[in-house]
Every structure is written in structure tokens, then in C-alpha cells.
């Protein structure tokens, strides 16, 4: 028996990936919310309107919600909106992901295909662990951060809030990365990173 009807907020690009994983995982995904109605609707979902409108009626229904937004800051804003409306915010975890039973996982998290999350890791609210990334033992990922495809976080790595770790980056064990950081694709990080920095290269250096 299918569960409650689910609404995805954000229905393009990254949202399509989330929708695919949600449906394959057995969620009863029926609706989407966007600023305007999508011209491309690969999963034949019903358009509910824009969640930011005063007249959005999705809050009045017995729905559950998930996030299809890839941008860190917007994802956090919408996640907080859903919670403020006293709605249930679901995680979407692809069936191919390998998640240790000892992991702590928050709300509104998306874990994509072939992701590995190892023992005693902590994944905070609204985090994206994108395709094929590796989160090794005892890592901590802060709220609304995004670990891009193929990135590798060795053991005991700490990532702050609203931080983006680019595709195929490698973070050495024990490294601490601050809030609102951007690590460029393919970077190798061997030193701690303070808040609000952009880092690229091997070894990583400030832009």
C-alpha cells in the first residue's frame, strides 16, 4: 500500500534526479511545486503552484514533502519553510547507496546513487550527497552542505554549513572545512579551510 502523497519542491535538473530516486524507492511522489509550471514533466507529476505564494494550497493537504533544489542557500530556505508550516520533510536515499547503520542522518537529506557513508558519520539537515561520493568514518557534514559527485572525504573530516565540495575533490583525513566554503572540482585539500573561502587546485589554494 502506497503511503501519503509526496510533493517535491524544485522540479528541474537536480530535482529530476531526486524524483527518480524517490519513485524507485517506493515513495508516492505525485506533485511538484515550482515558480512556474514546467514544460518538461518526465514523471507526470501534478503541478501544485509555487510554495512561496500566499495561496499555495499544498500546506493545507495531508501531504509529505521532499527537496529537489540543488542550490545550498535556497535549499535551506525552502527546507526551513516546510518545517515552519509543520509539514513532514522526507529524506530520499537511492537504493544503490551504502549507508552504515551507525550513521546519524537529519531531515530533508538527499543521498544519490552509489554513495558510501561509513561508520559513525553525521549528516545534517538538507545535505546533498551526490552521485558516487564517499563519506568515510566519523565525518560530519553541516546543514545544507552539498558534496558533489565523486568527491572523497577521508576519515574524521568536518564540513561546515552551506558548504559546497566540488566533483572529484579529495579531502585528507582529519581536515576541518568551515561554513559557506566552495571547494572547486578536482581539488585536493590537505589543510583546514576557514569560513567564507573559495579554494581550488592541488594542493588547494585560495582564489
Backbone as a chain_set.jsonl record, in Angstrom:
{"seq": "XXXXXXXXXXXXXXXXXXXXXXXXXXXXXXXXXXXXXXXXXXXXXXXXXXXXXXXXXXXXXXXXXXXXXXXXXXXXXXXXXXXXXXXXXXXXXXXXXXXXXXXXXXXXXXXXXXXXXXXXXXXXXXXXXXXXXXXXXXXXXXXXXXXXXXXXXXXXXXXXXXXXXXXXXXXXXXXXXXXXXXXXXXXXXXXXXXXXXXXXXXXXXXX", "coords": {"N": [[0.843, -1.202, 0.0], [0.555, 2.182, -0.909], [2.104, 5.048, 0.597], [1.454, 8.289, 2.089], [0.683, 10.974, -0.174], [3.333, 12.578, -1.895], [5.117, 15.608, -2.239], [7.413, 17.177, -4.336], [9.621, 19.824, -4.025], [10.932, 21.973, -6.243], [11.716, 21.207, -9.403], [13.447, 20.426, -11.661], [16.434, 19.601, -13.471], [18.514, 18.835, -10.931], [16.313, 18.196, -9.356], [14.947, 16.321, -10.917], [16.603, 14.11, -10.669], [16.329, 13.558, -7.938], [13.581, 13.018, -7.883], [13.453, 10.682, -9.447], [14.923, 8.862, -7.841], [13.281, 8.9, -5.582], [10.827, 7.802, -6.502], [11.702, 5.269, -7.385], [12.437, 4.304, -4.95], [10.072, 3.818, -3.708], [8.448, 5.866, -2.722], [5.406, 7.73, -2.714], [5.301, 9.716, -4.9], [3.673, 12.404, -6.179], [3.211, 15.08, -6.848], [4.455, 18.362, -7.754], [6.135, 21.402, -6.83], [6.816, 24.579, -8.06], [8.091, 27.737, -9.316], [6.942, 28.4, -11.784], [4.858, 26.486, -14.006], [6.276, 23.498, -15.193], [7.602, 22.926, -18.435], [8.611, 20.558, -19.158], [7.974, 17.43, -18.041], [8.913, 14.767, -16.844], [8.074, 12.749, -15.109], [5.396, 12.866, -14.948], [4.02, 14.402, -12.959], [1.712, 16.179, -10.822], [1.087, 19.644, -10.992], [1.344, 21.898, -8.377], [1.652, 24.578, -7.946], [3.408, 27.52, -6.733], [5.407, 27.302, -3.931], [5.985, 29.503, -2.427], [3.918, 31.289, -2.683], [1.136, 33.044, -1.255], [-1.283, 31.843, -1.606], [-0.791, 29.184, -1.946], [-1.864, 25.935, -1.843], [-0.826, 23.587, -0.955], [0.053, 23.343, 1.65], [-2.164, 22.89, 3.112], [-3.065, 20.377, 2.669], [-2.929, 16.816, 3.29], [-0.136, 16.089, 2.856], [3.256, 14.926, 2.267], [6.652, 16.141, 2.093], [9.517, 16.698, -0.048], [12.837, 17.735, -0.988], [13.879, 19.131, -4.007], [15.898, 20.793, -4.768], [19.023, 22.072, -5.73], [20.785, 24.158, -5.066], [22.58, 25.395, -2.33], [21.852, 27.524, -0.455], [19.213, 28.262, -1.171], [17.973, 25.797, -0.911], [18.166, 25.398, 1.841], [16.587, 27.52, 2.752], [14.037, 26.837, 1.739], [13.689, 24.354, 2.935], [13.541, 25.134, 5.634], [11.184, 26.6, 5.449], [9.258, 24.593, 4.894], [9.365, 23.145, 7.308], [8.539, 25.154, 9.048], [5.893, 25.307, 8.391], [4.917, 23.173, 9.64], [5.057, 20.713, 8.371], [5.847, 17.391, 7.21], [9.113, 16.565, 6.353], [10.801, 14.699, 4.087], [13.528, 12.348, 3.755], [15.372, 11.37, 0.85], [16.781, 8.533, -0.294], [18.792, 6.872, -2.439], [18.38, 3.561, -3.74], [20.74, 2.26, -4.327], [22.69, 3.286, -2.714], [25.097, 2.94, -0.066], [24.75, 2.792, 3.235], [25.915, 3.094, 6.451], [24.576, 1.563, 9.396], [25.143, 2.929, 11.666], [25.199, 5.587, 11.106], [24.156, 8.992, 11.573], [21.451, 10.71, 10.424], [19.945, 13.618, 9.213], [16.996, 15.64, 8.501], [15.298, 16.046, 5.334], [17.315, 15.244, 3.614], [19.244, 14.307, 0.756], [20.489, 11.453, -0.746], [22.375, 10.156, -3.207], [22.844, 7.954, -6.09], [24.977, 5.163, -5.593], [26.441, 6.191, -3.475], [28.602, 6.146, -0.634], [28.43, 5.896, 2.804], [30.159, 5.836, 5.673], [31.02, 4.3, 8.885], [29.71, 5.788, 11.855], [29.314, 8.351, 10.891], [27.95, 11.702, 10.536], [25.24, 13.273, 9.198], [23.822, 16.231, 8.445], [20.719, 18.212, 8.477], [19.129, 18.811, 5.309], [21.251, 18.217, 3.642], [23.04, 17.359, 0.649], [24.265, 14.457, -0.715], [25.907, 13.68, -3.364], [26.031, 11.843, -6.518], [27.898, 8.911, -6.219], [29.743, 9.824, -4.275], [32.053, 9.573, -1.494], [31.855, 9.154, 1.886], [33.734, 8.899, 4.524], [34.616, 7.152, 7.63], [33.321, 8.606, 10.623], [32.935, 11.199, 9.703], [31.596, 14.539, 9.593], [28.964, 16.336, 8.336], [27.819, 19.499, 7.745], [24.781, 21.474, 8.061], [22.775, 21.856, 5.164], [24.838, 21.538, 3.323], [26.638, 20.509, 0.36], [27.855, 17.743, -1.16], [29.552, 17.001, -3.931], [29.314, 14.975, -7.016], [31.406, 12.099, -6.929], [33.248, 13.059, -5.065], [35.607, 12.614, -2.381], [35.716, 12.125, 0.995], [37.942, 11.624, 3.43], [38.562, 9.844, 6.568], [37.146, 11.284, 9.579], [36.671, 13.895, 8.688], [35.453, 17.202, 8.842], [32.823, 19.14, 7.78], [31.488, 22.327, 7.356], [28.471, 24.393, 7.521], [26.317, 25.093, 4.714], [28.184, 24.642, 2.704], [30.026, 23.832, -0.246], [31.377, 21.072, -1.788], [33.318, 20.351, -4.444], [32.991, 18.341, -7.493], [34.728, 15.244, -7.635], [36.679, 16.04, -5.841], [39.178, 15.638, -3.272], [39.44, 15.158, 0.137], [41.661, 15.308, 2.716], [42.182, 13.096, 5.54], [40.898, 14.064, 8.735], [40.636, 16.789, 8.26], [39.298, 20.081, 8.702], [36.669, 21.95, 7.497], [35.222, 25.058, 6.906], [32.2, 27.113, 7.274], [30.07, 28.082, 4.53], [31.847, 27.671, 2.413], [33.449, 27.152, -0.739], [34.695, 24.548, -2.547], [36.552, 23.902, -5.302], [36.021, 21.84, -8.249], [37.79, 18.772, -8.442], [39.779, 19.442, -6.637], [42.401, 19.058, -4.173], [42.493, 18.763, -0.817], [44.466, 19.546, 1.838], [44.871, 21.011, 4.059], [43.275, 22.729, 6.806], [40.299, 24.715, 6.252], [39.129, 27.98, 6.481], [36.061, 29.819, 7.252], [33.925, 31.02, 4.576], [35.507, 30.963, 2.231], [36.89, 30.47, -1.088], [38.248, 27.738, -2.689], [40.678, 26.199, -4.745], [42.391, 23.695, -6.736], [45.436, 21.616, -6.561], [47.911, 21.261, -4.382], [45.039, 22.486, -2.483], [44.246, 25.949, -2.812], [43.613, 29.423, -2.004], [41.252, 31.263, -3.936]], "CA": [[0.0, 0.0, 0.0], [1.316, 3.408, -1.002], [1.975, 5.971, 1.707], [0.876, 9.592, 1.774], [1.162, 11.614, -1.387], [4.549, 13.348, -1.656], [5.367, 16.776, -3.094], [8.801, 17.597, -4.472], [9.78, 21.263, -4.25], [12.05, 22.081, -7.164], [11.455, 20.12, -10.355], [14.26, 20.515, -12.877], [17.817, 19.236, -13.202], [18.718, 18.049, -9.713], [15.018, 17.705, -8.914], [14.618, 15.102, -11.654], [17.382, 13.022, -10.057], [15.67, 13.246, -6.67], [12.299, 12.393, -8.195], [13.725, 9.322, -9.907], [15.286, 8.056, -6.669], [12.114, 8.811, -4.703], [9.88, 6.855, -7.081], [12.315, 3.942, -7.339], [12.484, 3.905, -3.551], [8.742, 3.488, -3.225], [7.647, 6.999, -2.255], [4.226, 8.025, -3.522], [5.538, 11.065, -5.415], [2.522, 12.732, -7.026], [3.057, 16.501, -7.109], [5.642, 19.206, -7.649], [5.963, 22.84, -6.638], [7.805, 25.398, -8.772], [7.626, 29.105, -9.557], [6.031, 28.274, -12.916], [4.643, 25.108, -14.428], [7.368, 23.001, -16.022], [7.264, 22.473, -19.778], [9.107, 19.183, -19.262], [7.459, 16.749, -16.855], [9.233, 13.372, -17.171], [7.444, 11.786, -14.199], [3.944, 13.104, -14.999], [3.542, 14.861, -11.657], [0.726, 17.26, -10.824], [1.628, 20.942, -10.588], [0.592, 22.495, -7.273], [1.904, 26.006, -7.842], [4.654, 27.975, -6.118], [5.301, 27.175, -2.469], [6.143, 30.816, -1.814], [2.693, 32.088, -2.822], [0.212, 33.027, -0.119], [-2.421, 30.977, -1.927], [-0.344, 27.799, -2.17], [-2.737, 25.093, -1.017], [-0.148, 22.362, -0.559], [0.221, 23.267, 3.108], [-3.444, 22.54, 3.719], [-3.356, 18.981, 2.368], [-2.214, 15.817, 4.087], [0.99, 15.685, 2.026], [4.629, 14.968, 2.769], [7.457, 16.949, 1.181], [10.938, 16.47, -0.189], [13.516, 18.864, -1.626], [14.539, 18.87, -5.282], [16.688, 22.011, -5.028], [20.45, 21.799, -5.588], [21.489, 25.314, -4.505], [22.656, 25.275, -0.871], [21.131, 28.541, 0.31], [17.792, 28.15, -1.466], [17.522, 24.535, -0.32], [17.996, 25.63, 3.272], [15.448, 28.423, 2.929], [12.801, 26.103, 1.488], [13.578, 23.365, 3.995], [13.044, 25.823, 6.83], [9.782, 26.955, 5.192], [8.442, 23.389, 5.073], [9.306, 22.854, 8.745], [7.744, 26.208, 9.701], [4.491, 25.01, 8.104], [4.625, 21.956, 10.4], [4.926, 19.61, 7.435], [6.891, 16.374, 7.3], [10.119, 16.668, 5.304], [11.352, 13.365, 3.926], [14.789, 12.049, 3.103], [15.364, 10.484, -0.31], [18.035, 7.787, -0.337], [18.755, 5.938, -3.561], [18.503, 2.16, -3.336], [22.11, 1.776, -4.547], [23.602, 3.865, -1.714], [25.511, 2.075, 1.043], [24.704, 3.661, 4.41], [26.103, 2.373, 7.698], [23.504, 1.682, 10.373], [25.575, 3.816, 12.749], [25.159, 6.992, 10.676], [23.07, 9.867, 12.015], [21.022, 11.437, 9.229], [18.922, 14.604, 9.537], [15.787, 15.725, 7.688], [15.432, 16.695, 4.038], [18.606, 14.846, 3.045], [19.24, 13.501, -0.463], [21.678, 10.608, -0.947], [22.202, 9.72, -4.584], [23.291, 6.621, -6.488], [26.328, 4.644, -5.329], [27.109, 6.909, -2.383], [29.012, 5.335, 0.515], [28.535, 6.622, 4.073], [30.763, 4.853, 6.561], [30.634, 4.17, 10.287], [29.669, 6.903, 12.795], [29.23, 9.648, 10.222], [26.791, 12.517, 10.876], [24.782, 14.027, 8.029], [22.834, 17.168, 8.995], [19.54, 18.529, 7.675], [19.151, 19.421, 3.972], [22.507, 17.894, 2.955], [23.062, 16.548, -0.567], [25.419, 13.607, -1.014], [25.604, 13.433, -4.767], [26.342, 10.537, -7.09], [29.181, 8.247, -6.08], [30.701, 10.386, -3.318], [32.443, 8.685, -0.395], [31.937, 9.807, 3.193], [34.385, 7.87, 5.338], [34.252, 7.031, 9.043], [33.304, 9.715, 11.589], [32.82, 12.52, 9.09], [30.448, 15.344, 9.983], [28.585, 17.239, 7.261], [26.943, 20.509, 8.318], [23.463, 21.741, 7.48], [22.614, 22.412, 3.818], [26.036, 21.425, 2.501], [26.472, 19.7, -0.853], [29.053, 17.008, -1.558], [29.267, 16.773, -5.346], [29.631, 13.629, -7.493], [32.764, 11.572, -6.936], [34.127, 13.611, -4.027], [36.025, 11.652, -1.358], [36.066, 12.67, 2.307], [38.575, 10.597, 4.239], [38.026, 9.769, 7.92], [37.153, 12.397, 10.528], [36.566, 15.206, 8.041], [34.339, 18.02, 9.3], [32.401, 20.138, 6.802], [30.551, 23.251, 7.983], [27.16, 24.598, 6.933], [26.204, 25.809, 3.43], [29.461, 24.481, 2.009], [29.981, 23.018, -1.459], [32.613, 20.341, -2.107], [33.163, 20.095, -5.872], [33.097, 16.987, -8.028], [36.03, 14.563, -7.66], [37.632, 16.574, -4.866], [39.64, 14.712, -2.237], [39.7, 15.857, 1.393], [42.505, 14.462, 3.568], [41.606, 12.751, 6.837], [41.063, 14.99, 9.85], [40.54, 18.189, 7.843], [38.117, 20.845, 9.09], [36.272, 22.917, 6.48], [34.288, 25.966, 7.559], [30.887, 27.413, 6.713], [29.99, 28.912, 3.316], [33.067, 27.436, 1.635], [33.348, 26.472, -2.033], [35.892, 23.827, -2.971], [36.397, 23.656, -6.732], [36.09, 20.466, -8.727], [39.104, 18.169, -8.598], [40.753, 19.967, -5.679], [42.925, 18.178, -3.13], [42.548, 19.616, 0.369], [45.368, 18.953, 2.831], [44.915, 21.911, 5.21], [41.968, 23.231, 7.217], [39.786, 25.86, 5.491], [38.292, 28.881, 7.261], [34.762, 30.174, 6.684], [33.707, 32.004, 3.505], [36.598, 30.956, 1.264], [36.827, 29.657, -2.3], [39.506, 27.003, -2.759], [40.832, 25.374, -5.939], [43.703, 23.195, -7.07], [46.127, 20.528, -5.874], [47.028, 21.306, -3.21], [44.053, 23.556, -2.504], [44.694, 27.315, -2.503], [42.545, 30.418, -2.093], [41.074, 32.049, -5.15]], "C": [[0.875, 1.249, 0.0], [1.068, 4.292, 0.211], [1.314, 7.264, 1.263], [1.461, 10.136, 0.47], [2.309, 12.575, -1.036], [4.659, 14.459, -2.695], [6.869, 17.03, -3.142], [8.825, 19.091, -4.777], [11.079, 21.478, -5.017], [12.014, 20.918, -8.14], [12.122, 20.42, -11.698], [15.655, 20.061, -12.504], [17.971, 18.3, -12.023], [17.402, 17.453, -9.22], [14.588, 16.439, -9.635], [15.356, 13.895, -11.074], [16.731, 12.578, -8.744], [14.352, 12.526, -6.923], [12.473, 10.938, -8.614], [14.044, 8.394, -8.732], [14.098, 7.859, -5.739], [11.123, 7.764, -5.207], [10.435, 5.434, -7.026], [12.391, 3.4, -5.915], [11.122, 3.655, -2.928], [7.936, 4.633, -2.658], [6.514, 7.288, -3.239], [4.312, 9.46, -4.045], [4.477, 11.39, -6.465], [2.516, 14.172, -7.522], [4.42, 17.196, -7.111], [5.23, 20.657, -7.449], [7.123, 23.565, -7.304], [7.23, 26.788, -8.964], [6.631, 29.132, -10.709], [5.909, 26.807, -13.303], [5.72, 24.686, -15.411], [6.857, 22.572, -17.393], [7.688, 21.012, -19.976], [8.767, 18.47, -17.965], [7.668, 15.239, -17.011], [8.534, 12.344, -16.296], [5.929, 12.011, -14.069], [3.356, 13.469, -13.635], [2.538, 15.991, -11.826], [1.361, 18.545, -10.309], [0.741, 21.573, -9.529], [0.696, 24.009, -7.215], [3.231, 26.276, -7.151], [4.504, 28.007, -4.611], [5.437, 28.511, -1.746], [4.914, 31.708, -1.912], [1.807, 31.968, -1.586], [-0.935, 32.046, -0.349], [-2.022, 29.532, -2.197], [-1.114, 26.864, -1.24], [-2.091, 23.786, -0.588], [0.017, 22.206, 0.942], [-1.046, 22.776, 3.796], [-3.809, 21.07, 3.516], [-2.547, 18.067, 3.284], [-1.084, 15.214, 3.248], [2.256, 15.551, 2.869], [5.496, 15.6, 1.692], [8.897, 16.434, 1.11], [11.529, 17.594, -1.033], [14.203, 18.425, -2.921], [15.43, 20.016, -5.714], [18.161, 21.719, -4.766], [21.238, 22.917, -4.93], [21.413, 25.3, -2.98], [21.722, 26.236, -0.14], [19.625, 28.463, 0.082], [17.212, 26.875, -0.858], [17.257, 24.705, 1.178], [16.764, 26.492, 3.554], [14.13, 27.669, 2.772], [12.605, 25.003, 2.525], [13.031, 23.971, 5.276], [11.574, 26.218, 6.666], [8.869, 25.749, 5.426], [8.275, 23.074, 6.557], [8.436, 23.889, 9.463], [6.246, 26.009, 9.475], [4.037, 23.721, 8.792], [4.322, 20.764, 9.49], [6.086, 18.63, 7.608], [7.81, 16.479, 6.092], [10.883, 15.349, 5.235], [12.782, 13.383, 3.415], [14.521, 11.216, 1.857], [16.736, 9.853, -0.403], [17.931, 6.746, -1.441], [19.034, 4.514, -3.093], [19.925, 1.627, -3.475], [23.108, 2.33, -3.535], [23.893, 2.858, -0.604], [25.681, 2.945, 2.284], [24.882, 2.807, 5.661], [24.915, 2.584, 8.636], [23.868, 2.609, 11.518], [25.561, 5.296, 12.354], [23.972, 7.709, 11.305], [22.715, 10.758, 10.832], [19.843, 12.338, 9.587], [17.719, 14.528, 8.631], [16.082, 16.409, 6.358], [16.743, 16.406, 3.347], [18.373, 14.083, 1.744], [20.569, 12.774, -0.592], [21.495, 9.883, -2.267], [22.796, 8.328, -4.83], [24.746, 6.356, -6.09], [27.125, 5.469, -4.325], [27.467, 5.912, -1.285], [29.162, 6.233, 1.733], [28.979, 5.621, 5.119], [30.476, 5.142, 8.035], [30.748, 5.493, 11.061], [29.709, 8.281, 12.135], [27.941, 10.367, 10.619], [26.456, 13.429, 9.696], [23.63, 14.92, 8.483], [21.689, 17.436, 8.017], [19.91, 19.162, 6.338], [20.433, 19.135, 3.183], [22.219, 17.123, 1.665], [24.371, 15.77, -0.607], [25.196, 13.093, -2.426], [26.313, 12.181, -5.284], [27.777, 10.08, -6.82], [30.162, 8.873, -5.112], [30.919, 9.414, -2.163], [32.612, 9.508, 0.876], [32.485, 8.758, 4.155], [34.022, 8.008, 6.824], [34.346, 8.349, 9.793], [33.347, 11.098, 10.956], [31.561, 13.22, 9.589], [30.186, 16.379, 8.891], [27.531, 18.196, 7.784], [25.716, 20.784, 7.467], [23.56, 22.393, 6.103], [23.906, 22.435, 3.011], [25.808, 20.413, 1.388], [27.82, 19.075, -1.182], [28.796, 16.498, -2.97], [29.711, 15.373, -5.8], [31.13, 13.298, -7.434], [33.699, 12.126, -5.894], [34.412, 12.543, -2.967], [36.414, 12.413, -0.1], [36.644, 11.535, 3.133], [38.089, 10.717, 5.691], [38.146, 11.052, 8.713], [37.199, 13.774, 9.866], [35.324, 15.914, 8.56], [34.057, 19.099, 8.265], [31.338, 21.009, 7.447], [29.231, 23.345, 7.24], [27.255, 25.373, 5.622], [27.484, 25.742, 2.606], [29.291, 23.545, 0.824], [31.357, 22.399, -1.707], [32.478, 19.841, -3.528], [33.432, 18.664, -6.288], [34.546, 16.507, -8.041], [37.095, 15.216, -6.798], [38.004, 15.483, -3.862], [40.016, 15.529, -1.003], [40.457, 14.908, 2.314], [41.847, 14.228, 4.924], [41.891, 13.838, 7.882], [40.914, 16.457, 9.516], [39.225, 18.803, 8.336], [37.87, 21.936, 8.055], [35.136, 23.752, 7.05], [32.95, 26.087, 6.861], [31.02, 28.248, 5.441], [31.274, 28.853, 2.491], [32.695, 26.813, 0.295], [34.69, 25.851, -2.355], [35.681, 23.423, -4.426], [36.576, 22.196, -7.105], [37.541, 20.003, -8.863], [40.165, 18.666, -7.634], [41.206, 18.882, -4.703], [43.202, 19.041, -1.905], [43.356, 18.915, 1.45], [45.534, 19.841, 4.063], [43.492, 22.369, 5.539], [41.601, 24.486, 6.42], [38.866, 26.686, 6.379], [36.976, 29.159, 6.541], [34.904, 31.091, 5.468], [34.837, 32.09, 2.487], [36.232, 30.132, 0.039], [38.206, 29.058, -2.524], [39.529, 26.178, -4.043], [42.228, 24.762, -5.953], [44.217, 22.059, -6.22], [47.588, 20.934, -5.651], [46.118, 22.532, -3.25], [44.647, 24.899, -2.104], [43.544, 28.275, -2.683], [42.474, 31.018, -3.49], [41.335, 33.519, -4.864]], "O": [[1.81, 1.369, 0.792], [-0.022, 4.294, 0.783], [0.695, 7.329, 0.201], [2.578, 9.8, 0.077], [2.264, 13.282, -0.029], [4.338, 14.271, -3.869], [7.522, 17.092, -2.101], [8.13, 19.562, -5.678], [12.171, 21.206, -4.518], [12.253, 19.773, -7.755], [11.461, 20.634, -12.714], [16.029, 20.127, -11.334], [17.61, 17.125, -12.093], [17.379, 16.328, -8.721], [13.94, 15.576, -9.043], [14.804, 12.797, -10.998], [16.598, 11.384, -8.475], [14.041, 11.539, -6.256], [11.719, 10.066, -8.179], [13.511, 7.289, -8.636], [13.922, 6.782, -5.17], [10.638, 6.938, -4.434], [9.72, 4.5, -6.663], [12.408, 2.188, -5.703], [11.029, 3.316, -1.748], [6.836, 4.41, -2.154], [6.664, 7.108, -4.448], [3.501, 10.312, -3.681], [4.396, 10.737, -7.505], [1.873, 14.463, -8.531], [5.396, 16.695, -6.553], [4.142, 21.079, -7.84], [8.282, 23.193, -7.121], [6.029, 26.999, -8.798], [5.601, 29.8, -10.631], [6.764, 25.99, -12.96], [6.04, 25.417, -16.348], [5.811, 21.934, -17.503], [7.178, 20.324, -20.859], [9.231, 18.872, -16.898], [6.714, 14.509, -17.279], [8.407, 11.185, -16.691], [5.273, 11.43, -13.206], [2.337, 12.921, -13.214], [2.521, 16.673, -12.85], [2.084, 18.535, -9.313], [-0.457, 21.764, -9.74], [-0.08, 24.659, -6.514], [4.066, 25.384, -7.003], [3.601, 28.649, -4.075], [5.047, 28.634, -0.585], [4.869, 32.77, -1.292], [1.742, 30.914, -0.954], [-1.488, 31.489, 0.6], [-2.853, 28.738, -2.638], [-1.032, 26.979, -0.017], [-2.729, 22.964, 0.069], [0.111, 21.09, 1.454], [-1.0, 22.302, 4.931], [-4.758, 20.577, 4.125], [-1.61, 18.499, 3.955], [-1.064, 14.016, 2.966], [2.317, 15.996, 4.015], [5.131, 15.6, 0.516], [9.418, 15.831, 2.049], [10.8, 18.317, -1.712], [14.996, 17.484, -2.935], [15.687, 20.19, -6.906], [18.515, 21.186, -3.715], [22.261, 22.656, -4.296], [20.329, 25.206, -2.405], [20.908, 25.823, 0.686], [18.846, 28.582, 1.027], [16.091, 26.877, -0.35], [16.257, 24.218, 1.706], [16.001, 26.221, 4.481], [13.213, 27.84, 3.576], [11.479, 24.745, 2.95], [12.163, 23.39, 5.926], [10.807, 26.176, 7.628], [7.831, 25.869, 6.077], [7.171, 22.77, 7.01], [7.685, 23.546, 10.376], [5.426, 26.48, 10.263], [2.928, 23.237, 8.565], [3.464, 19.932, 9.784], [7.16, 18.994, 8.088], [7.352, 16.484, 4.949], [11.527, 14.939, 6.2], [13.196, 14.316, 2.728], [13.56, 10.447, 1.81], [17.739, 10.548, -0.572], [17.088, 5.851, -1.387], [19.819, 4.291, -2.171], [20.286, 0.651, -2.818], [24.257, 1.889, -3.501], [23.048, 2.035, -0.253], [26.623, 3.731, 2.382], [24.091, 1.897, 5.908], [24.321, 3.662, 8.661], [22.989, 3.033, 12.269], [25.875, 6.16, 13.172], [22.921, 7.113, 11.538], [23.566, 11.471, 10.302], [18.866, 11.889, 10.186], [17.441, 13.479, 8.049], [16.987, 17.238, 6.258], [17.236, 17.229, 2.575], [17.424, 13.307, 1.636], [21.635, 13.388, -0.553], [20.568, 9.088, -2.425], [23.194, 7.63, -3.898], [25.616, 7.214, -6.235], [28.356, 5.44, -4.334], [26.733, 4.956, -1.036], [29.916, 7.206, 1.711], [28.262, 4.667, 5.419], [29.782, 6.1, 8.375], [31.737, 6.216, 10.941], [30.098, 9.264, 12.767], [26.958, 9.727, 10.994], [27.273, 14.239, 9.26], [22.574, 14.417, 8.866], [21.69, 16.95, 6.886], [20.861, 19.936, 6.239], [20.665, 19.762, 2.15], [21.274, 16.337, 1.597], [25.453, 16.355, -0.542], [24.396, 12.185, -2.652], [27.091, 11.55, -4.57], [28.738, 10.775, -7.15], [31.332, 8.49, -5.116], [30.085, 8.551, -1.892], [33.415, 10.44, 0.927], [31.771, 7.836, 4.549], [33.229, 8.867, 7.21], [35.302, 9.109, 9.635], [33.751, 12.065, 11.602], [30.583, 12.571, 9.959], [31.053, 17.188, 8.56], [26.464, 17.765, 8.222], [25.634, 20.378, 6.308], [24.315, 23.343, 5.897], [24.058, 23.26, 2.111], [24.91, 19.575, 1.462], [28.797, 19.775, -1.448], [27.922, 15.657, -3.18], [30.401, 14.67, -5.062], [31.984, 14.092, -7.829], [34.855, 11.705, -5.833], [33.574, 11.684, -2.691], [37.324, 13.242, -0.12], [35.935, 10.597, 3.497], [37.29, 11.601, 6.003], [39.102, 11.813, 8.558], [37.724, 14.721, 10.453], [34.267, 15.299, 8.703], [34.942, 19.879, 7.913], [30.384, 20.491, 8.027], [28.907, 22.482, 6.424], [28.149, 26.199, 5.438], [27.82, 26.688, 1.893], [28.516, 22.591, 0.876], [32.361, 23.102, -1.819], [31.625, 18.999, -3.809], [34.018, 17.879, -5.543], [35.462, 17.246, -8.402], [38.286, 14.977, -6.996], [37.249, 14.538, -3.637], [40.806, 16.47, -1.085], [39.959, 13.835, 2.654], [41.059, 15.047, 5.397], [42.965, 14.44, 7.908], [41.05, 17.302, 10.402], [38.189, 18.14, 8.382], [38.753, 22.746, 7.77], [34.189, 23.207, 7.616], [32.605, 25.293, 5.986], [31.966, 29.022, 5.293], [31.724, 29.859, 1.944], [31.741, 26.04, 0.205], [35.704, 26.545, -2.426], [34.744, 22.69, -4.744], [37.197, 21.421, -6.378], [38.403, 20.744, -9.335], [41.342, 18.342, -7.796], [40.485, 17.918, -4.446], [44.042, 19.94, -1.946], [42.989, 17.837, 1.919], [46.247, 19.482, 5.0], [42.62, 22.394, 4.671], [42.476, 25.225, 5.971], [37.927, 26.151, 6.967], [36.795, 28.788, 5.382], [35.874, 31.838, 5.349], [35.102, 33.161, 1.939], [35.395, 29.231, 0.097], [39.208, 29.773, -2.547], [38.539, 25.538, -4.397], [43.134, 25.242, -5.273], [43.552, 21.594, -5.294], [48.393, 20.951, -6.582], [46.394, 23.497, -3.962], [45.451, 24.981, -1.176], [42.602, 27.991, -3.423], [43.494, 31.249, -4.138], [41.235, 34.351, -5.766]]}, "num_chains": 1, "name": "protein.A"}
